[in-house]
Amino acid sequence: MIGIYFKTHRLPVQFLIFIAITALSRHLVIDVQHVSDSFHLYLLLSISASIFLLSGALFVLSLTASKYGRPEDDPTRDEKS
C-alpha cells in the first residue's frame, strides 16, 4: 500500500477496506477457539456482519468506479498538473 501511494500519490479507499477485512478475518479465525459463552457468540456475529458490510462497501465502490470512472482515469488530469 505504501508503494502504491508513492507511485500514484493517491491512497485508494478500497485498499484500506481490504486491510480492514483482512484484520477482521484474522481476528475471527483466532477468536473462534474461545466460543464458550453467549458474549463471544455475539462478538463473532458482529465481526462477521462487519466483514459483510465492508464487502458490500467494496462492491458499491467498484460499481460506482466502473460506472462513473476514477479520478486517476481522467486524461485531462495529467495536463492540469
Sequence and secondary structure as in RCSB ss.txt:
>XXXX:A:sequence
MIGIYFKTHRLPVQFLIFIAITALSRHLVIDVQHVSDSFHLYLLLSISASIFLLSGALFVLSLTASKYGRPEDDP
TRDEKS
>XXXX:A:secstr
 HHHHHHHS   HHHHHHHHHHHHHHHHHHHGGG  SHHHHHHHHHHHHHHHHHHHHHHHHHHHHHHH  GGG H
HHHHH 
